[in-house]
């Protein structure tokens, strides 16, 4: 599939040189998350309420949606999250908590991947930020982001095009 291969390549580029890169299983999971958002609407509103109202088998679906949406939202739209009432910390905690619960519900590989997503949520967030930065064509906005936050993702993108050295 073209979309999956595209995101697999972007993830490999993004994790190149990272001290803590995702496992191969987690990388494949992230390929699925990114590919899924190409075709699906990002439903980020009321995630906390959806989590509170979910029970039984539906809860697993809701937990996965919340974890994936939080991770995607923070990786690609963190600046947007900063302008919201609840902010990035809320989405990070919500996503991490969803992955913790998923990890505890599954055994073996599924549980390990969700456990890794929970433990290393900031690393995965940075990884998706690097993917976004690698896809950015607005270098001035990228530079302003780097000046404001010293974002590793923005720094990597700017180094790739020769706007930062080092």
DRENKOLBA-84322 format. One record per residue (C-alpha): residue number from 1; x, y, z; chain; residue in one letter. Coordinates in nm, 2 decimals, decimal comma. Example, Ala and Ser with C-alpha at 12.3 -4.5 7.8 and 13.67 -1.06 7.14 Angstrom:
2
    i       x       y       z  ch  aa
    1    1,23   -0,45    0,78   A   a
    2    1,37   -0,11    0,71   A   s
END
This chain:
166
    i       x       y       z  ch  aa
    1    0,00    0,00    0,00   A   x
    2    0,13    0,34   -0,10   A   x
    3    0,01    0,53    0,20   A   x
    4    0,16    0,28    0,45   A   x
    5    0,49    0,28    0,27   A   x
    6    0,50    0,66    0,26   A   x
    7    0,45    0,68    0,64   A   x
    8    0,69    0,39    0,70   A   x
    9    0,96    0,59    0,51   A   x
   10    0,87    0,91    0,70   A   x
   11    0,89    0,73    1,03   A   x
   12    1,23    0,57    0,95   A   x
   13    1,36    0,92    0,86   A   x
   14    1,21    1,07    1,17   A   x
   15    1,37    0,81    1,40   A   x
   16    1,71    0,82    1,24   A   x
   17    1,95    0,95    1,50   A   x
   18    1,70    0,94    1,79   A   x
   19    1,85    0,79    2,11   A   x
   20    1,52    0,60    2,19   A   x
   21    1,35    0,49    1,87   A   x
   22    1,03    0,29    1,87   A   x
   23    1,05   -0,09    1,84   A   x
   24    0,97   -0,24    1,50   A   x
   25    0,62   -0,35    1,63   A   x
   26    0,55    0,00    1,76   A   x
   27    0,67    0,15    1,43   A   x
   28    0,43   -0,06    1,24   A   x
   29    0,15    0,04    1,48   A   x
   30    0,24    0,41    1,41   A   x
   31    0,23    0,34    1,04   A   x
   32   -0,13    0,22    1,09   A   x
   33   -0,22    0,52    1,30   A   x
   34   -0,09    0,77    1,05   A   x
   35   -0,24    0,58    0,75   A   x
   36   -0,58    0,56    0,93   A   x
   37   -0,60    0,93    0,97   A   x
   38   -0,55    0,98    0,60   A   x
   39   -0,89    0,82    0,55   A   x
   40   -1,07    0,90    0,87   A   x
   41   -1,19    1,22    1,04   A   x
   42   -1,00    1,33    1,34   A   x
   43   -1,26    1,32    1,62   A   x
   44   -1,08    1,49    1,90   A   x
   45   -1,36    1,66    2,08   A   x
   46   -1,52    1,52    2,40   A   x
   47   -1,26    1,24    2,42   A   x
   48   -1,27    1,24    2,80   A   x
   49   -1,65    1,20    2,80   A   x
   50   -1,63    0,92    2,55   A   x
   51   -1,39    0,74    2,78   A   x
   52   -1,60    0,78    3,09   A   x
   53   -1,91    0,65    2,90   A   x
   54   -1,75    0,34    2,76   A   x
   55   -1,79   -0,01    2,90   A   x
   56   -1,74   -0,37    2,79   A   x
   57   -1,59   -0,45    2,45   A   x
   58   -1,67   -0,10    2,33   A   x
   59   -1,42    0,04    2,58   A   x
   60   -1,13   -0,13    2,40   A   x
   61   -1,23    0,05    2,07   A   x
   62   -1,27    0,38    2,25   A   x
   63   -0,94    0,34    2,44   A   x
   64   -0,76    0,28    2,11   A   x
   65   -0,93    0,57    1,94   A   x
   66   -0,84    0,80    2,23   A   x
   67   -0,48    0,69    2,25   A   x
   68   -0,43    0,72    1,88   A   x
   69   -0,61    1,05    1,84   A   x
   70   -0,42    1,20    2,13   A   x
   71   -0,09    1,09    1,99   A   x
   72   -0,17    1,21    1,64   A   x
   73   -0,31    1,54    1,76   A   x
   74    0,00    1,62    1,96   A   x
   75    0,24    1,50    1,70   A   x
   76    0,09    1,70    1,41   A   x
   77   -0,12    1,98    1,57   A   x
   78    0,05    2,06    1,90   A   x
   79    0,04    2,44    1,83   A   x
   80   -0,34    2,40    1,79   A   x
   81   -0,36    2,22    2,12   A   x
   82   -0,18    2,50    2,29   A   x
   83   -0,46    2,74    2,20   A   x
   84   -0,73    2,51    2,35   A   x
   85   -0,86    2,54    2,70   A   x
   86   -0,72    2,21    2,82   A   x
   87   -0,39    2,22    2,64   A   x
   88   -0,14    1,95    2,53   A   x
   89   -0,09    1,81    2,88   A   x
   90   -0,45    1,70    2,89   A   x
   91   -0,42    1,52    2,56   A   x
   92   -0,09    1,36    2,66   A   x
   93   -0,23    1,23    2,99   A   x
   94   -0,55    1,11    2,82   A   x
   95   -0,36    0,93    2,55   A   x
   96   -0,10    0,78    2,78   A   x
   97   -0,38    0,66    3,02   A   x
   98   -0,57    0,49    2,73   A   x
   99   -0,25    0,30    2,63   A   x
  100   -0,18    0,20    2,99   A   x
  101   -0,52    0,04    3,02   A   x
  102   -0,50   -0,12    2,68   A   x
  103   -0,16   -0,26    2,77   A   x
  104   -0,30   -0,42    3,09   A   x
  105   -0,59   -0,57    2,89   A   x
  106   -0,38   -0,75    2,63   A   x
  107   -0,11   -1,01    2,67   A   x
  108    0,20   -1,07    2,45   A   x
  109    0,26   -0,85    2,15   A   x
  110   -0,05   -0,64    2,17   A   x
  111    0,01   -0,56    2,54   A   x
  112    0,38   -0,50    2,48   A   x
  113    0,31   -0,25    2,20   A   x
  114    0,04   -0,06    2,40   A   x
  115    0,27   -0,07    2,71   A   x
  116    0,55    0,08    2,50   A   x
  117    0,32    0,35    2,37   A   x
  118    0,22    0,43    2,73   A   x
  119    0,58    0,43    2,87   A   x
  120    0,73    0,61    2,58   A   x
  121    0,44    0,85    2,49   A   x
  122    0,67    1,16    2,48   A   x
  123    0,91    0,97    2,25   A   x
  124    0,63    0,88    2,01   A   x
  125    0,49    1,23    2,03   A   x
  126    0,83    1,36    1,93   A   x
  127    0,85    1,10    1,65   A   x
  128    0,52    1,21    1,50   A   x
  129    0,64    1,57    1,54   A   x
  130    0,94    1,48    1,34   A   x
  131    0,73    1,32    1,07   A   x
  132    0,52    1,64    1,05   A   x
  133    0,83    1,85    1,04   A   x
  134    0,97    1,64    0,76   A   x
  135    0,66    1,70    0,56   A   x
  136    0,64    2,08    0,62   A   x
  137    0,70    2,31    0,33   A   x
  138    0,66    2,63    0,54   A   x
  139    1,02    2,67    0,65   A   x
  140    0,96    3,02    0,81   A   x
  141    0,69    2,88    1,03   A   x
  142    0,91    2,59    1,11   A   x
  143    1,19    2,83    1,21   A   x
  144    0,96    3,03    1,43   A   x
  145    0,85    2,71    1,60   A   x
  146    1,21    2,62    1,66   A   x
  147    1,29    2,97    1,80   A   x
  148    0,99    2,95    2,04   A   x
  149    1,02    2,59    2,16   A   x
  150    1,36    2,46    2,05   A   x
  151    1,16    2,16    1,92   A   x
  152    1,37    1,87    1,82   A   x
  153    1,14    1,79    1,53   A   x
  154    1,17    2,15    1,39   A   x
  155    1,54    2,14    1,44   A   x
  156    1,57    1,82    1,24   A   x
  157    1,36    1,96    0,96   A   x
  158    1,56    2,28    0,94   A   x
  159    1,89    2,09    0,94   A   x
  160    1,77    1,87    0,66   A   x
  161    1,72    2,16    0,43   A   x
  162    2,03    2,34    0,54   A   x
  163    1,88    2,62    0,74   A   x
  164    2,04    2,51    1,07   A   x
  165    2,39    2,37    1,10   A   x
  166    2,53    2,14    1,37   A   x
END
